[in-house]
Amino acid sequence: KNGISISEAEDFYKKCVSDFGLNIIGFMCLPPNNQKVSSYFSKMEDLILKTNLKELSMGMSSDYLEAIEHQSTYLRIGSKIFGSRS
């Protein structure tokens, strides 16, 4: 239910790989609901390029088109498919 800040992500990734031998394939981003997502998506796009990872999960039904513009490879578009939650 929580994650790490973007500023800590690169070091955290390196630690996971070097100290724990984990096979990290990408990052996931869930920006705050009440803020503009483009700044978060842009930072995540930069992070993927820096770390040379392949997968980036970000974007939901309300912002998936913008997420695609920022190289998202996984989208969460449940309400566009199944409708709003009750």
N, C-alpha and C positions, 0 to 999 in steps of 0.2 A: 504494500500500500504506500510505499514511498520509494524514493530512488536516491540518486546522487545528483549534485549540481553539475552543470555542463563544465564548469571550471575544474572539477575533480575527475571528470570522466576519462580523460586520456591516461592519467596516472593510475586510476583504478583498473582500467583495461590492462595496462602493462603489468600491474601487480597480479592480476588474475591469471595472466598467461605465464609469467615467469615464476611466481611463487607457488601457484596451485596447479599449473599445467592444464588449465581450462582451454577449451577450444571455443573461443568467442567468435561468433560469425557476424555480429552487428549490434546495433543499439536500438532502443525504443524510446520514444518521446511522447509524453502526455502534457502538453502545455496547460497552464491555468485557463479555466473557462472564460474568465473576464478580461483577458488580455489579447492583444493582437498576436496571432500565431506565427506570422512571417519571420519575426526576429528569432524565435525559437527554432523554427524549421531551418533557417539559414545557418544558425550555429551548429545544428546537428549535421547539416550537409558538409560544413567545413570539417567537423570532427571525423566523419566517415572518410573524407579525403586524406586527412592527416594520418589516420590509423590504417588505411588501406583495407578496411572491412567492406564486405559486399552487401550486407543487408541493413535496411533502415526502416523500422516500423514506426510510422507516424501518420496522422491524418484520420479523421473520423467523418461521419456523414456530412457534417457542416463545413469541413475544410479540406476534404480529400483532394480536390483539384489543385489547391495551393501546395499540398504535401507532395503531389506528383511533380510539380514544378521544381521542388527541392530534392528530387531523387529518391523519394520514398519507394520502397520495394514491397512493403506490406501495408495494407489499409484496413481500418476497422469501420466498416460501413453498414453495420447491422440495422440501424433504423431506416436507412434508405431501402433496405431489402425487406425487412420484417415489420416496419412501421414503428411508431413511438412506443416506448414502454408505458404500461399503465400503472 
